[in-house]
Amino acid sequence: SNNQLSGGIPSTISGLQELGHFSLSGNMLQGSIPNTFSQLKSLQSLDLSRNELSGSIPKDLEGLSYLEYFNVSFNKLEGEIPTGGPFVNFSSASFMGNPGLCGMPRLQVPPCPKFSERKQKLSFILEIVLPVLGSG
């Protein structure tokens, strides 16, 4: 950590099958969190905090049964925080400083919009816009 690294996290990280603890915190990393982290079945701690990572947290990380510590705080992540597997044990401190994240209230993030709510909003917009377009 704190090595002034920049660029993205290579997806080839999955080749380190015996990796137990991994920290890239406090760097200038950009891009997304590779889905290939989910192949690191021995991983017990992952700290990617204080970077400039964007995109979502891969849902596949729920399969990391040995993961006890996870920190992606102070990045530019967005989308829903996974809820299964080891994510049931992580606190709000793991995710703070990412205004685009949503999820469970206990994580002190906004709730994620439900698909049905989005569908209703789209339906409402179409009911208003289509007649206007048709009358022109």
Contacts in CASP RR format, 6 or more apart in sequence:
PFRMAT RR
TARGET T0000
AUTHOR 0000-0000-0000
METHOD contacts of the structure
MODEL  1
SNNQLSGGIPSTISGLQELGHFSLSGNMLQGSIPNTFSQLKSLQSLDLSR
NELSGSIPKDLEGLSYLEYFNVSFNKLEGEIPTGGPFVNFSSASFMGNPG
LCGMPRLQVPPCPKFSERKQKLSFILEIVLPVLGSG
1 23 0 8 1.000
1 24 0 8 1.000
1 25 0 8 1.000
1 26 0 8 1.000
1 27 0 8 1.000
1 47 0 8 1.000
2 25 0 8 1.000
2 26 0 8 1.000
2 27 0 8 1.000
3 27 0 8 1.000
4 27 0 8 1.000
4 28 0 8 1.000
5 24 0 8 1.000
5 27 0 8 1.000
5 28 0 8 1.000
5 29 0 8 1.000
6 27 0 8 1.000
6 28 0 8 1.000
6 29 0 8 1.000
6 30 0 8 1.000
7 28 0 8 1.000
7 29 0 8 1.000
7 30 0 8 1.000
7 31 0 8 1.000
8 29 0 8 1.000
8 30 0 8 1.000
8 31 0 8 1.000
9 24 0 8 1.000
9 29 0 8 1.000
9 31 0 8 1.000
9 33 0 8 1.000
9 34 0 8 1.000
9 48 0 8 1.000
9 53 0 8 1.000
10 34 0 8 1.000
11 34 0 8 1.000
11 35 0 8 1.000
11 36 0 8 1.000
12 36 0 8 1.000
13 19 0 8 1.000
13 22 0 8 1.000
13 34 0 8 1.000
13 36 0 8 1.000
13 37 0 8 1.000
13 40 0 8 1.000
14 34 0 8 1.000
14 36 0 8 1.000
14 37 0 8 1.000
14 39 0 8 1.000
14 40 0 8 1.000
15 39 0 8 1.000
16 40 0 8 1.000
17 39 0 8 1.000
17 40 0 8 1.000
17 41 0 8 1.000
17 42 0 8 1.000
18 42 0 8 1.000
19 40 0 8 1.000
19 42 0 8 1.000
19 43 0 8 1.000
20 40 0 8 1.000
20 42 0 8 1.000
20 43 0 8 1.000
20 44 0 8 1.000
20 45 0 8 1.000
20 66 0 8 1.000
21 43 0 8 1.000
21 44 0 8 1.000
21 45 0 8 1.000
22 40 0 8 1.000
22 43 0 8 1.000
22 45 0 8 1.000
22 46 0 8 1.000
22 47 0 8 1.000
23 45 0 8 1.000
23 46 0 8 1.000
23 47 0 8 1.000
24 47 0 8 1.000
24 48 0 8 1.000
24 51 0 8 1.000
25 47 0 8 1.000
25 48 0 8 1.000
25 49 0 8 1.000
25 50 0 8 1.000
25 51 0 8 1.000
25 71 0 8 1.000
26 49 0 8 1.000
26 50 0 8 1.000
26 51 0 8 1.000
27 50 0 8 1.000
27 51 0 8 1.000
28 51 0 8 1.000
28 52 0 8 1.000
29 48 0 8 1.000
29 51 0 8 1.000
29 52 0 8 1.000
29 53 0 8 1.000
30 51 0 8 1.000
30 52 0 8 1.000
30 53 0 8 1.000
30 54 0 8 1.000
31 52 0 8 1.000
31 53 0 8 1.000
31 54 0 8 1.000
31 55 0 8 1.000
32 53 0 8 1.000
32 54 0 8 1.000
32 55 0 8 1.000
32 56 0 8 1.000
33 48 0 8 1.000
33 53 0 8 1.000
33 55 0 8 1.000
33 56 0 8 1.000
33 57 0 8 1.000
33 58 0 8 1.000
33 61 0 8 1.000
33 72 0 8 1.000
33 77 0 8 1.000
34 58 0 8 1.000
35 58 0 8 1.000
35 60 0 8 1.000
37 43 0 8 1.000
37 46 0 8 1.000
37 58 0 8 1.000
37 60 0 8 1.000
37 61 0 8 1.000
37 64 0 8 1.000
38 58 0 8 1.000
38 60 0 8 1.000
38 61 0 8 1.000
38 63 0 8 1.000
38 64 0 8 1.000
40 64 0 8 1.000
41 64 0 8 1.000
41 65 0 8 1.000
41 66 0 8 1.000
42 66 0 8 1.000
43 64 0 8 1.000
43 66 0 8 1.000
43 67 0 8 1.000
44 66 0 8 1.000
44 67 0 8 1.000
44 68 0 8 1.000
44 69 0 8 1.000
45 67 0 8 1.000
45 68 0 8 1.000
45 69 0 8 1.000
45 70 0 8 1.000
46 67 0 8 1.000
46 69 0 8 1.000
46 70 0 8 1.000
46 71 0 8 1.000
47 69 0 8 1.000
47 70 0 8 1.000
47 71 0 8 1.000
48 71 0 8 1.000
48 72 0 8 1.000
48 75 0 8 1.000
49 71 0 8 1.000
49 72 0 8 1.000
49 73 0 8 1.000
49 74 0 8 1.000
49 75 0 8 1.000
50 73 0 8 1.000
50 74 0 8 1.000
50 75 0 8 1.000
51 74 0 8 1.000
51 75 0 8 1.000
52 75 0 8 1.000
52 76 0 8 1.000
53 72 0 8 1.000
53 75 0 8 1.000
53 76 0 8 1.000
53 77 0 8 1.000
54 75 0 8 1.000
54 76 0 8 1.000
54 77 0 8 1.000
54 78 0 8 1.000
55 76 0 8 1.000
55 77 0 8 1.000
55 78 0 8 1.000
55 79 0 8 1.000
56 77 0 8 1.000
56 78 0 8 1.000
56 79 0 8 1.000
56 80 0 8 1.000
57 72 0 8 1.000
57 77 0 8 1.000
57 79 0 8 1.000
57 81 0 8 1.000
57 82 0 8 1.000
57 101 0 8 1.000
58 82 0 8 1.000
59 82 0 8 1.000
61 67 0 8 1.000
61 70 0 8 1.000
61 82 0 8 1.000
61 86 0 8 1.000
61 87 0 8 1.000
62 82 0 8 1.000
62 83 0 8 1.000
62 84 0 8 1.000
62 85 0 8 1.000
62 86 0 8 1.000
62 87 0 8 1.000
63 85 0 8 1.000
63 86 0 8 1.000
64 85 0 8 1.000
64 86 0 8 1.000
65 85 0 8 1.000
65 86 0 8 1.000
66 86 0 8 1.000
67 86 0 8 1.000
68 86 0 8 1.000
68 89 0 8 1.000
70 86 0 8 1.000
70 87 0 8 1.000
70 90 0 8 1.000
70 94 0 8 1.000
71 93 0 8 1.000
71 94 0 8 1.000
72 94 0 8 1.000
72 95 0 8 1.000
72 98 0 8 1.000
73 93 0 8 1.000
73 94 0 8 1.000
73 95 0 8 1.000
73 96 0 8 1.000
73 97 0 8 1.000
73 98 0 8 1.000
74 96 0 8 1.000
74 97 0 8 1.000
74 98 0 8 1.000
75 97 0 8 1.000
75 98 0 8 1.000
76 98 0 8 1.000
76 100 0 8 1.000
77 95 0 8 1.000
77 98 0 8 1.000
77 100 0 8 1.000
77 101 0 8 1.000
78 98 0 8 1.000
78 100 0 8 1.000
78 101 0 8 1.000
79 100 0 8 1.000
79 101 0 8 1.000
79 102 0 8 1.000
79 112 0 8 1.000
80 101 0 8 1.000
80 102 0 8 1.000
80 103 0 8 1.000
80 112 0 8 1.000
81 87 0 8 1.000
81 95 0 8 1.000
81 101 0 8 1.000
81 102 0 8 1.000
81 103 0 8 1.000
81 104 0 8 1.000
81 107 0 8 1.000
81 109 0 8 1.000
83 103 0 8 1.000
83 104 0 8 1.000
90 107 0 8 1.000
91 107 0 8 1.000
92 106 0 8 1.000
92 107 0 8 1.000
92 108 0 8 1.000
92 109 0 8 1.000
94 107 0 8 1.000
95 101 0 8 1.000
95 107 0 8 1.000
95 109 0 8 1.000
96 108 0 8 1.000
98 109 0 8 1.000
100 109 0 8 1.000
101 107 0 8 1.000
101 109 0 8 1.000
102 109 0 8 1.000
102 110 0 8 1.000
102 111 0 8 1.000
102 112 0 8 1.000
102 113 0 8 1.000
103 109 0 8 1.000
103 110 0 8 1.000
103 111 0 8 1.000
103 112 0 8 1.000
105 111 0 8 1.000
END
